[in-house]
Amino acid sequence: MAHGDVTHLEIPVGDFERAKEFYSALFGWEFQAPPGFEEYPMWQAPNRVSGGALTPREDGFTQPRSIVEVDSIDDTLAKVAASGGTVLKEREAISDTSWWALFEDPDGNVIGLFEGSYEG
């Protein structure tokens, strides 16, 4: 994927099993939770290009959230702050080869950032 591609969609849910059944029936999505991330069952669309995950519904996280892949989270968060956005979550490790962060744009939309590889 390239810098700026929307690569992932997180959907907050209250019941994982119900949500997996719903989206499997609706779109044909297949779910698999990565080891160590049992409460983050991931899906991949039948085209094998787009994907995402179900995540627990939490206070303040009630709408789907797009994740954008970037070359550098640190550089992107600096641009967020300089452009009138708000950093909500600084760069945090997912694995040894990947990181994520969150920001809010000037209109209140929360967007996630991803840096790294999907391996490891």
N, C-alpha and C positions, 0 to 999 in steps of 0.2 A: 504494500500500500504506500501511497505517497503522502507527503505533508499536506494536511488539510482535508484528507478523505474522512468522511463519516464512516466508521468501521464497526460500530457496535451500538446497540440500543438496550438500555436497562429498563425493565418494566417492574415497578414495585407491586407486590401482591401480598395478600393476607393468607392465602392457602396455596402452597406450592403444588400439591397434587391436583387440585381443581384447576389451577392455571395451566399446568402442563397438559391436562386432558383437553381443556378448552382450545389452546393454541395448536396442539397436535391435530385436533379435529378440524379446526378452522383453516390452518395454513400448511399442515403436513410437517411442522417442525418436530425435530427429534431432540431430546434433551439429554445432557450428560453433565454431571457436576465434576469439575476437575478435583483431583485428590487434594484434600485439605480445604476445599471450598464447597462443602455439602449444601450450604445455604446460598448457593449461587449457581443453580443449574443453568448451563449454557445451551443455546440452540443455534443451529445454523440453518438458514433458508435452503430450500431444495436446489437453488442455483449455486450453492456452495460459495457464494461471494459475500453476502451479508449475514450477520448474526448478532447475537446479543445474549442476555441472561435475564432470568427472573431474580429479583432481589427482595428481601423483606421490606414491607411497607413500614416506614418510620416517620416520626414527626418531621414535617417539612419536606418529605420525599413522597409525594403522592401522584406525580405525573411522570410519564416516561421521560428518560433522559438520554440524549444522544452523546456518544463518545467520539471525539475527533482525534485522529492520529496526527502527531506532530513530531518534528525532528528534535525539538528541545522544549520540554515542559518549562524549564526555568526561563528561557527566552520568551516563550509565549505568555507566561504569567506576568513578566515584566511589561509586555505590550498590553495585556489586559488592564493592568493598573494605570498605565500611561494613557489609555484610551477611554477611561471612564468606567471600566468594569470593576468588579470586586473579587479578589481571590478568596474563595471559601475554604479550600483545602490545599495546602502546599503539596509539592511533589512527595509521593509516598511509594515505597516499594511494593510491588505485587509479587515479584520473584527476583532472582539475581539478574534477570535480563529485561525486566519491564517495570514501569512506574505509571502512576496515575495522579490526577489532581482535579479539582473542581473550581469553576469560576461562575460568577453571575454577570450577565451582560447589563447594560444600562436600563433595559426594560424588565429586568427581573427574571430572565430565563437562565436556568442553571444548565451548564454544559460541562461535560467531562473531557479530560485530555488523557491520551495514552501515548507513551513513548516506549520504544523497545521492540522486543520480538515476542512472538506468541509461544515460542519454545522455551523450555527450561523454567 
